[in-house]
Amino acid sequence: MLGSLWVLMGYFTILSNGLIAVVFGAVALLGGRFDHPRLVAAVAAVMALVGVIFALLLQGLRTLAGATAEANFLLHQLNPVLVVLFWLLFTRKGALSWRDPLLWALYPLVYLAYALARGVAEGKYAYPFIDVSANGWVGVMSNVVVIALGFIAAAEVLVLIDRMLARR
């Protein structure tokens, strides 16, 4: 059991879906008293990253069936859409700042440091685009820069949408 948990804790998708459980657990328990639009927007940005990375870089790398395929769909495809829709439809607008995406990027960057350190120590990387043994450090850092810029740009679009909806 602990070995399986250790393996799962290496994946950004699993950690991010755990973040969903915590944040949306608070939403469920506190209802309207849970007024943290920046936190929900951060989770939406992170989950959008999960969905986009899966669609562009990971989908089809493994053949899955049964419960594994269902879990894969829920974690990589459905949850990203549902979280972004929740943010769009139910979160108070007008609270986001143009600097927020830089703060939100800390979570993926901390994960990256963790995943790279773990990969170097174990010789196995959670994702092929951060596999230093296959891509080299220059290749991995190139991948990271492209993903980071995409994340910041997409998160800034969330801020733009937030501001436009706040004006309505």
MODELLER restraints for C-alpha pairs under 7 A, 6 or more apart:
rsr = mdl.restraints
at = mdl.atoms
rsr.add(forms.Gaussian(group=physical.xy_distance, feature=features.Distance(at['CA:8:A'], at['CA:14:A']), mean=6.49, stdev=0.5))
rsr.add(forms.Gaussian(group=physical.xy_distance, feature=features.Distance(at['CA:9:A'], at['CA:15:A']), mean=6.42, stdev=0.5))
rsr.add(forms.Gaussian(group=physical.xy_distance, feature=features.Distance(at['CA:10:A'], at['CA:115:A']), mean=6.57, stdev=0.5))
rsr.add(forms.Gaussian(group=physical.xy_distance, feature=features.Distance(at['CA:10:A'], at['CA:126:A']), mean=6.17, stdev=0.5))
rsr.add(forms.Gaussian(group=physical.xy_distance, feature=features.Distance(at['CA:11:A'], at['CA:126:A']), mean=5.93, stdev=0.5))
rsr.add(forms.Gaussian(group=physical.xy_distance, feature=features.Distance(at['CA:12:A'], at['CA:111:A']), mean=6.92, stdev=0.5))
rsr.add(forms.Gaussian(group=physical.xy_distance, feature=features.Distance(at['CA:13:A'], at['CA:50:A']), mean=6.23, stdev=0.5))
rsr.add(forms.Gaussian(group=physical.xy_distance, feature=features.Distance(at['CA:13:A'], at['CA:75:A']), mean=6.89, stdev=0.5))
rsr.add(forms.Gaussian(group=physical.xy_distance, feature=features.Distance(at['CA:16:A'], at['CA:47:A']), mean=6.99, stdev=0.5))
rsr.add(forms.Gaussian(group=physical.xy_distance, feature=features.Distance(at['CA:17:A'], at['CA:75:A']), mean=6.79, stdev=0.5))
rsr.add(forms.Gaussian(group=physical.xy_distance, feature=features.Distance(at['CA:20:A'], at['CA:43:A']), mean=6.99, stdev=0.5))
rsr.add(forms.Gaussian(group=physical.xy_distance, feature=features.Distance(at['CA:26:A'], at['CA:34:A']), mean=6.93, stdev=0.5))
rsr.add(forms.Gaussian(group=physical.xy_distance, feature=features.Distance(at['CA:27:A'], at['CA:34:A']), mean=5.70, stdev=0.5))
rsr.add(forms.Gaussian(group=physical.xy_distance, feature=features.Distance(at['CA:37:A'], at['CA:91:A']), mean=5.80, stdev=0.5))
rsr.add(forms.Gaussian(group=physical.xy_distance, feature=features.Distance(at['CA:37:A'], at['CA:92:A']), mean=5.99, stdev=0.5))
rsr.add(forms.Gaussian(group=physical.xy_distance, feature=features.Distance(at['CA:37:A'], at['CA:95:A']), mean=6.57, stdev=0.5))
rsr.add(forms.Gaussian(group=physical.xy_distance, feature=features.Distance(at['CA:38:A'], at['CA:95:A']), mean=6.91, stdev=0.5))
rsr.add(forms.Gaussian(group=physical.xy_distance, feature=features.Distance(at['CA:38:A'], at['CA:96:A']), mean=6.11, stdev=0.5))
rsr.add(forms.Gaussian(group=physical.xy_distance, feature=features.Distance(at['CA:40:A'], at['CA:87:A']), mean=6.29, stdev=0.5))
rsr.add(forms.Gaussian(group=physical.xy_distance, feature=features.Distance(at['CA:41:A'], at['CA:87:A']), mean=6.20, stdev=0.5))
rsr.add(forms.Gaussian(group=physical.xy_distance, feature=features.Distance(at['CA:42:A'], at['CA:104:A']), mean=5.54, stdev=0.5))
rsr.add(forms.Gaussian(group=physical.xy_distance, feature=features.Distance(at['CA:44:A'], at['CA:83:A']), mean=5.45, stdev=0.5))
rsr.add(forms.Gaussian(group=physical.xy_distance, feature=features.Distance(at['CA:44:A'], at['CA:84:A']), mean=4.87, stdev=0.5))
rsr.add(forms.Gaussian(group=physical.xy_distance, feature=features.Distance(at['CA:44:A'], at['CA:87:A']), mean=6.61, stdev=0.5))
rsr.add(forms.Gaussian(group=physical.xy_distance, feature=features.Distance(at['CA:45:A'], at['CA:155:A']), mean=5.64, stdev=0.5))
rsr.add(forms.Gaussian(group=physical.xy_distance, feature=features.Distance(at['CA:47:A'], at['CA:80:A']), mean=4.63, stdev=0.5))
rsr.add(forms.Gaussian(group=physical.xy_distance, feature=features.Distance(at['CA:48:A'], at['CA:80:A']), mean=5.36, stdev=0.5))
rsr.add(forms.Gaussian(group=physical.xy_distance, feature=features.Distance(at['CA:49:A'], at['CA:151:A']), mean=6.42, stdev=0.5))
rsr.add(forms.Gaussian(group=physical.xy_distance, feature=features.Distance(at['CA:50:A'], at['CA:76:A']), mean=6.23, stdev=0.5))
rsr.add(forms.Gaussian(group=physical.xy_distance, feature=features.Distance(at['CA:50:A'], at['CA:80:A']), mean=6.85, stdev=0.5))
rsr.add(forms.Gaussian(group=physical.xy_distance, feature=features.Distance(at['CA:51:A'], at['CA:76:A']), mean=5.31, stdev=0.5))
rsr.add(forms.Gaussian(group=physical.xy_distance, feature=features.Distance(at['CA:51:A'], at['CA:77:A']), mean=5.64, stdev=0.5))
rsr.add(forms.Gaussian(group=physical.xy_distance, feature=features.Distance(at['CA:51:A'], at['CA:80:A']), mean=5.62, stdev=0.5))
rsr.add(forms.Gaussian(group=physical.xy_distance, feature=features.Distance(at['CA:54:A'], at['CA:76:A']), mean=6.32, stdev=0.5))
rsr.add(forms.Gaussian(group=physical.xy_distance, feature=features.Distance(at['CA:93:A'], at['CA:162:A']), mean=5.27, stdev=0.5))
rsr.add(forms.Gaussian(group=physical.xy_distance, feature=features.Distance(at['CA:93:A'], at['CA:163:A']), mean=6.89, stdev=0.5))
rsr.add(forms.Gaussian(group=physical.xy_distance, feature=features.Distance(at['CA:93:A'], at['CA:165:A']), mean=6.41, stdev=0.5))
rsr.add(forms.Gaussian(group=physical.xy_distance, feature=features.Distance(at['CA:93:A'], at['CA:166:A']), mean=5.01, stdev=0.5))
rsr.add(forms.Gaussian(group=physical.xy_distance, feature=features.Distance(at['CA:94:A'], at['CA:162:A']), mean=5.72, stdev=0.5))
rsr.add(forms.Gaussian(group=physical.xy_distance, feature=features.Distance(at['CA:94:A'], at['CA:163:A']), mean=5.30, stdev=0.5))
rsr.add(forms.Gaussian(group=physical.xy_distance, feature=features.Distance(at['CA:94:A'], at['CA:166:A']), mean=4.74, stdev=0.5))
rsr.add(forms.Gaussian(group=physical.xy_distance, feature=features.Distance(at['CA:96:A'], at['CA:159:A']), mean=5.83, stdev=0.5))
rsr.add(forms.Gaussian(group=physical.xy_distance, feature=features.Distance(at['CA:96:A'], at['CA:162:A']), mean=6.80, stdev=0.5))
rsr.add(forms.Gaussian(group=physical.xy_distance, feature=features.Distance(at['CA:97:A'], at['CA:159:A']), mean=6.69, stdev=0.5))
rsr.add(forms.Gaussian(group=physical.xy_distance, feature=features.Distance(at['CA:98:A'], at['CA:156:A']), mean=6.61, stdev=0.5))
rsr.add(forms.Gaussian(group=physical.xy_distance, feature=features.Distance(at['CA:98:A'], at['CA:159:A']), mean=6.41, stdev=0.5))
rsr.add(forms.Gaussian(group=physical.xy_distance, feature=features.Distance(at['CA:101:A'], at['CA:152:A']), mean=5.79, stdev=0.5))
rsr.add(forms.Gaussian(group=physical.xy_distance, feature=features.Distance(at['CA:101:A'], at['CA:155:A']), mean=5.43, stdev=0.5))
rsr.add(forms.Gaussian(group=physical.xy_distance, feature=features.Distance(at['CA:101:A'], at['CA:156:A']), mean=6.29, stdev=0.5))
rsr.add(forms.Gaussian(group=physical.xy_distance, feature=features.Distance(at['CA:102:A'], at['CA:152:A']), mean=6.91, stdev=0.5))
rsr.add(forms.Gaussian(group=physical.xy_distance, feature=features.Distance(at['CA:119:A'], at['CA:125:A']), mean=4.58, stdev=0.5))
rsr.add(forms.Gaussian(group=physical.xy_distance, feature=features.Distance(at['CA:125:A'], at['CA:131:A']), mean=5.34, stdev=0.5))
rsr.add(forms.Gaussian(group=physical.xy_distance, feature=features.Distance(at['CA:129:A'], at['CA:140:A']), mean=6.27, stdev=0.5))
rsr.add(forms.Gaussian(group=physical.xy_distance, feature=features.Distance(at['CA:129:A'], at['CA:143:A']), mean=6.46, stdev=0.5))
rsr.add(forms.Gaussian(group=physical.xy_distance, feature=features.Distance(at['CA:130:A'], at['CA:140:A']), mean=5.10, stdev=0.5))
rsr.add(forms.Gaussian(group=physical.xy_distance, feature=features.Distance(at['CA:131:A'], at['CA:140:A']), mean=6.83, stdev=0.5))
rsr.add(forms.Gaussian(group=physical.xy_distance, feature=features.Distance(at['CA:132:A'], at['CA:140:A']), mean=6.20, stdev=0.5))
